[in-house]
């Protein structure tokens, strides 16, 4: 069959060339539209279930949210394992599916199972799915800088949240725009409990009054003089003044008591779980562009840049958008480097063809076949969901040498056939005879060459059996090498015979008269004769050389894959748990100023804690700092990557802080897949938190003593600081109270609830009501917070130890029915369940 294909191709060159032309057009179209990225997406197929339960401790979140959700999903189809993280007020559950599972099928299964678990969760808790993105979804980050000094961080955050975020979300391929930094605007009603006592008003009455005073209604319509009018009742809060004038109740004289008489009203910031800094000059507001699964990273980034350029004229005066992380730079550098190497390989191979064939026109056959096979190998990319990255293009680079073997051998055999005919007849073959000789020469070697290329093609088939990250890393390489070899095999029995009659013309120099071949024969022949003459010595020497490789091989380290130098440093210092937001801000500013002192650093963007996205489960003690470097020609003389990291590690050595220097893409993949913040980590499983803490600290000490260790850090599970308010049930019974009555006071008066939301055009801002800070700043203040009594238990009581103070009959101090003390507990809890 192979011989017949060769014969038909040689006799119908126009049809073959036409078919190859249209195939190349399709290949070029595929090349132009293939998604580009730096590395393959090594992330697992995962779905994130994100739940907020404001103000709750990690243990409470773990018991009532994370654990019920995790145990439900472990039995879902195609689930490999479930990993959960519980932190203050938030729960993250990562459902990891088997390789090859369609992401959107997985998300639909998670939604299905989530509906069945909602009934077992606390009231008003609403689990949501994270964005349909993977670990490499963070493709672009930016900050908003105010060059005019006229805008506050709150105003910049409002612009980011309510204008810029939605505009950028319209770009094709964007899954989410996550905001960070600044302050989320909040209307704050800070109640003075002394004024509540003076007016005989309970805290919950203030909350109810504010809730009832912020609403619009419709009264259908009214016809007036043949014209229809729509009736609107407008009662939304428009500003702080509207809230201050809300009537809570009337006093004994019938005079209305309004909110402004009961405390202070301010516009402040909502509770923050993260803080940022740019170049050490202070906090910045910005956003993270998270790409949807399977999209073209370069196309999405270009779309974002184009959208930003169109929006810039409408930015507030003096506001400038500055990118702090742009993956397109890495993509362009990676692809350009690989394209350059591929081009160099093609030039070298072409030069070898010309030198060894010693006939320019004949050498054009393999030279033309090589790029044709490379272009055709891009056609199957879309069907196999492949991107053009360093691994997939690396497969083509590996295959280039073998791709033209068949073409060179067929041309050489054709040369030999023509030379043999010239020796036998004394004349050069012409016309039909010449064509038949060329086709016969191709048929003689075509079959073995075709199958030899197929053998090389199937040699990479075992790679397709790899699973998990190793499979996702090396399968693109195996796919592209297989495609390249397949199309090279196909072109060798179609295109090469079709071109031979046109290109193998003129004077053909015999192989023996090629000066290069004669020189190589001159060198090789005596070596071969001596090797055959002294076979035993050659075998012994070969064995000794083989044995000598044992020592260097035993000293080589082992690694899953070499670190990809992304050109951007991700510096991740980890502090002890319990750090406050103000201390985190101070530390972040200090480290950024230190980093900016390095001449090689272009810009620095640091983030401690979480951005507003389910893909960022970072506690406040964890810092992520993106360090963008200048081009290497601007570095100090003699400076290299390793020296720079070593200098940074030495200068940024803070007490109690473990330094990790890594790369952005690898970090995101590792953190979302395993929860580790470095390339190497140890997980300890158990039920006793104190024992886990002890073992972690012991392992940390052992690792720090190893000479190869730069830094080691054990997560302190018990590092959370708590103020426990423990109800005394005997006292509750005396006053006719329930635990719920006390807990509602703790949650509302101390923590503060978002009682309503203002509607200001497209913007929405929360209204928070709680005690003024001066009345909840320490344990003594907390004990004096007022707890409303049920109506049947209302009577006047005299404060113990202070006979002059009489408490209103409807309220008692919190300290009367609780014990308040400091304690320590977990700041973060993790759980992992595997589906065996």
FIMAR-200841 format. One line per 3 residues: number of its first residue (from 1); their letters; for each residue y, x, z of C-alpha. Coordinates in steps of 0.25 Angstrom, whole numbers. Layout:
% residues N
NUM = a = Y X Z ~ ...
***
This chain:
% residues 836
1 = xxx = 0 0 0 ~ 10 11 3 ~ 7 18 -10
4 = xxx = 10 5 -17 ~ 23 3 -10 ~ 27 17 -14
7 = xxx = 23 15 -28 ~ 31 2 -29 ~ 43 8 -22
10 = xxx = 43 19 -32 ~ 42 10 -44 ~ 53 0 -39
13 = xxx = 64 9 -33 ~ 75 -1 -36 ~ 68 -12 -28
16 = xxx = 65 -2 -16 ~ 80 3 -16 ~ 85 -11 -17
19 = xxx = 76 -15 -5 ~ 81 -3 3 ~ 95 -5 0
22 = xxx = 95 -19 5 ~ 87 -14 17 ~ 97 -4 20
25 = xxx = 108 -14 19 ~ 101 -22 30 ~ 99 -9 38
28 = xxx = 114 -6 37 ~ 117 -20 42 ~ 108 -18 53
31 = xxx = 114 -4 57 ~ 128 -11 57 ~ 124 -22 66
34 = xxx = 114 -15 75 ~ 119 -16 90 ~ 124 -3 95
37 = xxx = 122 2 109 ~ 121 16 116 ~ 107 14 122
40 = xxx = 96 3 122 ~ 98 -8 132 ~ 88 -4 143
43 = xxx = 90 -16 152 ~ 79 -25 156 ~ 80 -40 152
46 = xxx = 87 -46 164 ~ 94 -58 168 ~ 104 -57 180
49 = xxx = 105 -69 190 ~ 119 -67 197 ~ 122 -76 209
52 = xxx = 135 -76 217 ~ 135 -81 232 ~ 148 -76 237
55 = xxx = 149 -70 251 ~ 134 -70 254 ~ 127 -57 259
58 = xxx = 117 -50 251 ~ 106 -55 260 ~ 110 -69 258
61 = xxx = 111 -68 243 ~ 97 -61 243 ~ 90 -72 251
64 = xxx = 96 -84 244 ~ 99 -80 230 ~ 93 -67 225
67 = xxx = 79 -69 231 ~ 77 -83 227 ~ 82 -80 212
70 = xxx = 74 -67 212 ~ 61 -73 216 ~ 62 -85 206
73 = xxx = 64 -76 194 ~ 53 -66 197 ~ 43 -77 192
76 = xxx = 51 -79 179 ~ 44 -76 166 ~ 46 -61 160
79 = xxx = 53 -57 173 ~ 50 -42 176 ~ 57 -42 190
82 = xxx = 69 -48 197 ~ 79 -39 204 ~ 90 -45 214
85 = xxx = 102 -40 220 ~ 109 -47 232 ~ 123 -43 236
88 = xxx = 135 -49 243 ~ 137 -63 236 ~ 129 -60 224
91 = xxx = 115 -60 219 ~ 110 -53 206 ~ 95 -56 201
94 = xxx = 90 -48 189 ~ 79 -54 182 ~ 72 -43 174
97 = xxx = 63 -48 162 ~ 52 -41 154 ~ 56 -33 142
100 = xxx = 58 -41 129 ~ 62 -54 136 ~ 74 -61 129
103 = xxx = 86 -60 138 ~ 90 -74 136 ~ 76 -80 138
106 = xxx = 76 -72 151 ~ 90 -78 155 ~ 85 -92 152
109 = xxx = 73 -90 161 ~ 82 -85 172 ~ 91 -97 171
112 = xxx = 78 -106 171 ~ 73 -100 184 ~ 87 -99 190
115 = xxx = 88 -114 189 ~ 76 -115 198 ~ 81 -106 209
118 = xxx = 95 -112 210 ~ 90 -122 220 ~ 86 -111 230
121 = xxx = 99 -104 230 ~ 111 -107 239 ~ 121 -118 235
124 = xxx = 132 -115 226 ~ 125 -102 221 ~ 124 -101 206
127 = xxx = 116 -90 200 ~ 120 -86 186 ~ 114 -77 175
130 = xxx = 121 -63 173 ~ 126 -60 158 ~ 116 -59 147
133 = xxx = 117 -44 147 ~ 109 -31 150 ~ 112 -18 158
136 = xxx = 119 -12 146 ~ 128 -24 145 ~ 141 -18 151
139 = xxx = 147 -12 138 ~ 162 -12 141 ~ 170 -12 153
142 = xxx = 186 -12 154 ~ 197 -13 164 ~ 210 -20 163
145 = xxx = 222 -11 167 ~ 236 -16 170 ~ 246 -6 165
148 = xxx = 258 -14 169 ~ 255 -16 183 ~ 258 -31 183
151 = xxx = 244 -37 184 ~ 236 -37 197 ~ 221 -35 197
154 = xxx = 219 -50 199 ~ 227 -53 187 ~ 219 -43 179
157 = xxx = 206 -49 184 ~ 210 -63 180 ~ 213 -58 166
160 = xxx = 200 -52 165 ~ 192 -64 171 ~ 199 -75 164
163 = xxx = 204 -69 151 ~ 198 -56 146 ~ 184 -59 151
166 = xxx = 182 -71 143 ~ 189 -66 131 ~ 179 -54 131
169 = xxx = 167 -63 133 ~ 169 -69 119 ~ 165 -56 113
172 = xxx = 151 -57 106 ~ 141 -50 115 ~ 148 -51 128
175 = xxx = 140 -57 139 ~ 150 -55 151 ~ 163 -49 154
178 = xxx = 162 -45 169 ~ 175 -43 176 ~ 178 -33 187
181 = xxx = 189 -28 196 ~ 202 -34 201 ~ 202 -47 209
184 = xxx = 198 -61 205 ~ 210 -70 208 ~ 207 -79 220
187 = xxx = 216 -89 228 ~ 214 -86 242 ~ 217 -96 254
190 = xxx = 216 -88 267 ~ 215 -97 278 ~ 221 -95 292
193 = xxx = 211 -101 303 ~ 222 -102 313 ~ 230 -111 304
196 = xxx = 217 -119 301 ~ 216 -121 317 ~ 231 -125 318
199 = xxx = 230 -136 307 ~ 216 -140 311 ~ 210 -137 297
202 = xxx = 196 -132 294 ~ 193 -121 284 ~ 185 -130 275
205 = xxx = 196 -140 274 ~ 205 -130 268 ~ 194 -127 258
208 = xxx = 191 -142 254 ~ 206 -144 253 ~ 208 -133 243
211 = xxx = 195 -137 235 ~ 201 -151 234 ~ 214 -146 229
214 = xxx = 210 -139 216 ~ 206 -148 206 ~ 210 -155 193
217 = xxx = 205 -169 189 ~ 206 -178 177 ~ 211 -193 177
220 = xxx = 205 -197 163 ~ 217 -202 155 ~ 228 -212 155
223 = xxx = 235 -219 143 ~ 250 -219 143 ~ 258 -225 132
226 = xxx = 246 -224 122 ~ 244 -209 126 ~ 232 -204 134
229 = xxx = 235 -195 145 ~ 224 -187 152 ~ 226 -187 167
232 = xxx = 224 -174 175 ~ 224 -171 190 ~ 229 -157 191
235 = xxx = 226 -150 204 ~ 221 -136 202 ~ 227 -125 210
238 = xxx = 237 -118 201 ~ 241 -107 211 ~ 241 -103 225
241 = xxx = 252 -112 229 ~ 243 -124 225 ~ 232 -120 235
244 = xxx = 242 -117 246 ~ 247 -132 245 ~ 233 -138 247
247 = xxx = 233 -148 258 ~ 222 -146 268 ~ 224 -157 278
250 = xxx = 235 -164 286 ~ 239 -159 300 ~ 240 -169 312
253 = xxx = 255 -172 308 ~ 250 -176 294 ~ 256 -163 287
256 = xxx = 248 -157 276 ~ 242 -144 279 ~ 241 -135 266
259 = xxx = 233 -123 263 ~ 245 -113 264 ~ 246 -117 279
262 = xxx = 232 -113 282 ~ 232 -98 276 ~ 237 -89 265
265 = xxx = 235 -91 251 ~ 234 -79 241 ~ 229 -75 228
268 = xxx = 218 -63 230 ~ 205 -58 224 ~ 191 -64 225
271 = xxx = 181 -56 232 ~ 177 -43 224 ~ 164 -37 222
274 = xxx = 169 -25 214 ~ 181 -16 212 ~ 185 -7 200
277 = xxx = 194 5 197 ~ 199 11 185 ~ 202 26 184
280 = xxx = 205 27 198 ~ 218 19 196 ~ 214 6 203
283 = xxx = 206 -6 201 ~ 204 -12 188 ~ 200 -26 182
286 = xxx = 190 -26 170 ~ 178 -31 164 ~ 164 -28 159
289 = xxx = 159 -32 145 ~ 144 -36 147 ~ 137 -37 134
292 = xxx = 127 -48 131 ~ 112 -44 129 ~ 108 -39 115
295 = xxx = 122 -37 110 ~ 128 -26 102 ~ 136 -18 113
298 = xxx = 145 -11 103 ~ 148 -24 96 ~ 151 -31 109
301 = xxx = 160 -19 114 ~ 168 -19 101 ~ 170 -34 102
304 = xxx = 175 -32 116 ~ 185 -22 111 ~ 190 -30 100
307 = xxx = 191 -42 109 ~ 199 -34 119 ~ 208 -29 108
310 = xxx = 211 -43 104 ~ 214 -47 119 ~ 223 -36 123
313 = xxx = 236 -42 118 ~ 234 -54 127 ~ 231 -45 139
316 = xxx = 241 -46 151 ~ 253 -37 150 ~ 249 -23 154
319 = xxx = 234 -25 155 ~ 225 -16 147 ~ 210 -16 145
322 = xxx = 203 -2 146 ~ 189 0 144 ~ 181 8 154
325 = xxx = 167 7 148 ~ 164 5 133 ~ 150 7 129
328 = xxx = 154 7 114 ~ 158 22 116 ~ 144 25 120
331 = xxx = 138 17 109 ~ 146 24 99 ~ 144 38 104
334 = xxx = 129 35 105 ~ 127 29 91 ~ 136 40 85
337 = xxx = 128 51 91 ~ 115 45 86 ~ 121 42 72
340 = xxx = 126 56 71 ~ 112 62 75 ~ 105 52 65
343 = xxx = 114 57 54 ~ 112 72 58 ~ 97 69 58
346 = xxx = 97 63 44 ~ 105 75 39 ~ 95 84 44
349 = xxx = 84 77 39 ~ 90 76 25 ~ 93 91 25
352 = xxx = 79 93 28 ~ 74 84 17 ~ 84 92 7
355 = xxx = 79 105 12 ~ 64 103 12 ~ 63 94 -1
358 = xxx = 73 104 -8 ~ 77 93 -17 ~ 90 85 -14
361 = xxx = 87 72 -22 ~ 73 71 -16 ~ 78 73 -2
364 = xxx = 87 61 -4 ~ 75 52 -3 ~ 72 55 12
367 = xxx = 87 56 15 ~ 90 42 10 ~ 77 36 16
370 = xxx = 81 41 30 ~ 94 33 32 ~ 88 21 25
373 = xxx = 77 21 35 ~ 86 23 46 ~ 95 11 42
376 = xxx = 83 2 39 ~ 78 5 54 ~ 90 -3 59
379 = xxx = 86 -16 52 ~ 76 -20 63 ~ 86 -17 75
382 = xxx = 90 -31 76 ~ 76 -37 77 ~ 72 -28 88
385 = xxx = 86 -29 95 ~ 89 -15 94 ~ 102 -8 96
388 = xxx = 107 5 90 ~ 107 15 101 ~ 103 29 104
391 = xxx = 88 25 106 ~ 87 16 94 ~ 94 26 85
394 = xxx = 87 37 92 ~ 74 31 86 ~ 79 33 72
397 = xxx = 83 47 75 ~ 69 50 80 ~ 63 44 67
400 = xxx = 72 51 57 ~ 64 64 55 ~ 51 56 52
403 = xxx = 58 45 44 ~ 59 54 31 ~ 46 61 32
406 = xxx = 39 52 22 ~ 51 53 12 ~ 51 68 13
409 = xxx = 36 69 11 ~ 36 59 -1 ~ 47 67 -7
412 = xxx = 40 80 -5 ~ 27 75 -11 ~ 34 70 -23
415 = xxx = 40 84 -25 ~ 26 89 -24 ~ 20 80 -34
418 = xxx = 31 83 -44 ~ 29 98 -42 ~ 14 96 -44
421 = xxx = 16 89 -57 ~ 26 99 -62 ~ 15 110 -59
424 = xxx = 4 103 -66 ~ 12 99 -78 ~ 23 109 -79
427 = xxx = 34 97 -80 ~ 41 89 -71 ~ 36 74 -70
430 = xxx = 45 64 -77 ~ 47 49 -78 ~ 35 40 -74
433 = xxx = 26 52 -70 ~ 37 57 -61 ~ 38 44 -54
436 = xxx = 23 42 -53 ~ 22 56 -46 ~ 33 53 -36
439 = xxx = 26 39 -33 ~ 12 46 -32 ~ 18 57 -23
442 = xxx = 24 46 -14 ~ 11 38 -13 ~ 3 50 -10
445 = xxx = 10 52 3 ~ 17 38 5 ~ 5 32 13
448 = xxx = 3 43 23 ~ 18 45 25 ~ 20 30 27
451 = xxx = 10 29 38 ~ 14 42 45 ~ 28 36 46
454 = xxx = 22 23 52 ~ 14 32 62 ~ 27 38 67
457 = xxx = 33 24 67 ~ 22 19 76 ~ 22 31 85
460 = xxx = 34 25 93 ~ 26 12 95 ~ 22 15 110
463 = xxx = 37 15 114 ~ 37 0 111 ~ 27 -1 123
466 = xxx = 38 4 132 ~ 44 -6 142 ~ 56 -8 150
469 = xxx = 68 2 149 ~ 59 13 142 ~ 56 2 132
472 = xxx = 70 -2 130 ~ 74 12 128 ~ 64 17 119
475 = xxx = 60 5 110 ~ 73 6 102 ~ 70 20 98
478 = xxx = 55 16 95 ~ 60 4 87 ~ 70 12 78
481 = xxx = 61 24 76 ~ 50 14 71 ~ 60 7 62
484 = xxx = 65 20 56 ~ 51 25 54 ~ 46 12 48
487 = xxx = 58 11 38 ~ 56 26 35 ~ 41 23 32
490 = xxx = 45 11 23 ~ 56 18 15 ~ 46 30 13
493 = xxx = 37 22 4 ~ 48 13 -2 ~ 61 20 -3
496 = xxx = 56 35 -5 ~ 47 32 -17 ~ 58 24 -23
499 = xxx = 68 35 -22 ~ 59 47 -26 ~ 59 44 -41
502 = xxx = 74 45 -41 ~ 77 56 -32 ~ 65 66 -34
505 = xxx = 71 72 -47 ~ 75 85 -52 ~ 69 99 -49
508 = xxx = 59 98 -37 ~ 57 111 -30 ~ 43 114 -25
511 = xxx = 40 114 -10 ~ 36 129 -11 ~ 50 133 -17
514 = xxx = 58 126 -7 ~ 65 138 1 ~ 65 131 14
517 = xxx = 50 128 13 ~ 47 142 8 ~ 54 148 20
520 = xxx = 47 138 30 ~ 33 141 24 ~ 37 156 25
523 = xxx = 39 154 40 ~ 28 145 43 ~ 16 151 35
526 = xxx = 14 164 43 ~ 16 156 56 ~ 5 146 52
529 = xxx = -4 157 47 ~ -3 164 61 ~ -5 151 68
532 = xxx = -18 148 61 ~ -23 162 62 ~ -21 162 78
535 = xxx = -24 148 81 ~ -29 151 95 ~ -16 158 99
538 = xxx = -7 147 93 ~ -15 136 101 ~ -14 144 114
541 = xxx = 1 146 112 ~ 3 131 109 ~ -5 128 122
544 = xxx = 4 137 130 ~ 17 132 125 ~ 12 118 128
547 = xxx = 8 122 142 ~ 21 129 144 ~ 29 115 142
550 = xxx = 22 110 155 ~ 33 116 164 ~ 45 112 157
553 = xxx = 39 98 155 ~ 36 97 170 ~ 51 100 173
556 = xxx = 57 90 164 ~ 62 77 171 ~ 58 63 167
559 = xxx = 68 52 163 ~ 67 39 157 ~ 79 42 147
562 = xxx = 89 53 147 ~ 103 48 152 ~ 112 43 141
565 = xxx = 126 49 143 ~ 134 37 140 ~ 147 45 141
568 = xxx = 152 37 153 ~ 149 40 167 ~ 145 28 177
571 = xxx = 148 33 191 ~ 141 25 201 ~ 144 29 216
574 = xxx = 137 20 226 ~ 143 18 240 ~ 137 13 253
577 = xxx = 137 -2 254 ~ 148 -10 261 ~ 159 -4 254
580 = xxx = 172 -13 253 ~ 179 -17 241 ~ 191 -9 245
583 = xxx = 183 4 248 ~ 176 2 235 ~ 189 1 228
586 = xxx = 194 14 235 ~ 182 22 232 ~ 182 17 217
589 = xxx = 196 22 215 ~ 193 35 222 ~ 181 38 213
592 = xxx = 188 34 200 ~ 200 43 203 ~ 190 55 206
595 = xxx = 183 52 192 ~ 196 52 185 ~ 199 66 189
598 = xxx = 188 71 180 ~ 194 76 167 ~ 182 70 159
601 = xxx = 184 56 164 ~ 192 46 155 ~ 192 34 164
604 = xxx = 184 28 176 ~ 181 14 179 ~ 174 11 193
607 = xxx = 168 -2 198 ~ 163 -4 212 ~ 155 -17 214
610 = xxx = 152 -28 204 ~ 159 -33 192 ~ 159 -48 189
613 = xxx = 145 -48 183 ~ 131 -50 186 ~ 127 -37 179
616 = xxx = 134 -29 190 ~ 127 -30 203 ~ 135 -19 210
619 = xxx = 139 -18 224 ~ 152 -14 229 ~ 146 0 233
622 = xxx = 142 3 219 ~ 153 9 210 ~ 151 10 195
625 = xxx = 162 19 188 ~ 163 21 173 ~ 168 35 170
628 = xxx = 172 37 156 ~ 173 51 151 ~ 182 58 141
631 = xxx = 176 64 128 ~ 169 77 131 ~ 179 86 124
634 = xxx = 189 82 135 ~ 180 86 146 ~ 181 99 154
637 = xxx = 175 112 148 ~ 161 113 152 ~ 160 99 158
640 = xxx = 148 91 154 ~ 142 78 159 ~ 133 83 170
643 = xxx = 144 92 176 ~ 154 80 175 ~ 144 71 183
646 = xxx = 142 82 193 ~ 157 84 195 ~ 159 69 197
649 = xxx = 148 68 207 ~ 153 79 215 ~ 168 74 215
652 = xxx = 164 59 218 ~ 155 62 230 ~ 159 52 240
655 = xxx = 152 50 254 ~ 142 39 254 ~ 143 37 239
658 = xxx = 131 40 229 ~ 136 44 215 ~ 128 40 202
661 = xxx = 133 44 188 ~ 126 37 177 ~ 129 30 164
664 = xxx = 134 15 162 ~ 123 10 153 ~ 112 16 161
667 = xxx = 118 11 174 ~ 119 -3 170 ~ 105 -4 165
670 = xxx = 99 3 177 ~ 107 -5 187 ~ 104 -19 181
673 = xxx = 89 -15 179 ~ 85 -8 192 ~ 97 -9 201
676 = xxx = 98 6 202 ~ 112 13 200 ~ 106 26 195
679 = xxx = 94 32 186 ~ 85 33 198 ~ 83 24 210
682 = xxx = 73 20 220 ~ 70 6 225 ~ 65 2 238
685 = xxx = 59 -12 241 ~ 57 -18 254 ~ 61 -29 264
688 = xxx = 67 -21 275 ~ 82 -18 271 ~ 83 -8 282
691 = xxx = 71 0 278 ~ 75 -1 263 ~ 89 5 268
694 = xxx = 82 16 276 ~ 72 20 264 ~ 84 20 254
697 = xxx = 92 30 263 ~ 80 39 264 ~ 77 39 249
700 = xxx = 92 42 247 ~ 91 54 256 ~ 79 60 250
703 = xxx = 85 58 236 ~ 98 65 240 ~ 90 77 244
706 = xxx = 84 79 230 ~ 92 90 222 ~ 92 81 209
709 = xxx = 99 70 216 ~ 114 68 213 ~ 115 56 222
712 = xxx = 106 45 229 ~ 110 32 236 ~ 101 22 243
715 = xxx = 107 7 242 ~ 110 3 257 ~ 105 -11 258
718 = xxx = 110 -12 272 ~ 124 -8 269 ~ 131 -21 269
721 = xxx = 141 -25 280 ~ 140 -39 286 ~ 147 -48 296
724 = xxx = 137 -58 300 ~ 141 -71 306 ~ 129 -77 313
727 = xxx = 129 -91 317 ~ 125 -95 331 ~ 118 -108 330
730 = xxx = 119 -111 345 ~ 134 -111 343 ~ 133 -119 330
733 = xxx = 126 -130 337 ~ 136 -131 348 ~ 147 -134 338
736 = xxx = 139 -142 329 ~ 140 -132 317 ~ 130 -128 307
739 = xxx = 128 -114 300 ~ 133 -120 288 ~ 147 -123 295
742 = xxx = 148 -109 299 ~ 144 -103 286 ~ 154 -111 278
745 = xxx = 165 -105 287 ~ 160 -91 285 ~ 159 -93 270
748 = xxx = 172 -100 269 ~ 182 -94 279 ~ 177 -80 279
751 = xxx = 171 -78 265 ~ 180 -88 258 ~ 175 -98 247
754 = xxx = 181 -101 233 ~ 184 -115 236 ~ 190 -118 223
757 = xxx = 195 -112 210 ~ 208 -112 203 ~ 209 -116 188
760 = xxx = 220 -108 182 ~ 219 -110 167 ~ 206 -102 163
763 = xxx = 206 -94 176 ~ 199 -98 189 ~ 202 -92 202
766 = xxx = 195 -95 216 ~ 202 -101 228 ~ 196 -94 241
769 = xxx = 198 -100 255 ~ 195 -92 268 ~ 201 -87 280
772 = xxx = 212 -76 280 ~ 207 -62 280 ~ 214 -60 294
775 = xxx = 204 -71 300 ~ 191 -65 294 ~ 194 -50 294
778 = xxx = 184 -46 306 ~ 173 -52 315 ~ 183 -57 325
781 = xxx = 191 -64 314 ~ 178 -70 309 ~ 174 -76 322
784 = xxx = 187 -84 323 ~ 184 -91 309 ~ 184 -106 311
787 = xxx = 172 -114 309 ~ 174 -129 307 ~ 166 -138 317
790 = xxx = 159 -151 312 ~ 168 -164 316 ~ 158 -168 327
793 = xxx = 160 -154 334 ~ 175 -153 334 ~ 181 -151 347
796 = xxx = 191 -142 353 ~ 186 -130 360 ~ 193 -118 367
799 = xxx = 191 -104 362 ~ 183 -96 371 ~ 191 -85 378
802 = xxx = 205 -91 373 ~ 208 -104 379 ~ 221 -105 372
805 = xxx = 215 -107 359 ~ 210 -120 355 ~ 202 -121 342
808 = xxx = 203 -134 334 ~ 191 -143 336 ~ 185 -142 322
811 = xxx = 183 -127 321 ~ 177 -115 329 ~ 178 -100 327
814 = xxx = 166 -94 320 ~ 163 -85 331 ~ 159 -96 340
817 = xxx = 147 -99 332 ~ 143 -86 326 ~ 141 -71 329
820 = xxx = 148 -62 320 ~ 144 -47 318 ~ 144 -35 309
823 = xxx = 131 -31 302 ~ 125 -24 290 ~ 115 -29 279
826 = xxx = 112 -27 265 ~ 123 -26 255 ~ 114 -28 243
829 = xxx = 99 -33 242 ~ 90 -31 230 ~ 77 -37 227
832 = xxx = 67 -34 215 ~ 55 -43 211 ~ 45 -39 201
835 = xx = 37 -48 192 ~ 23 -41 192
***
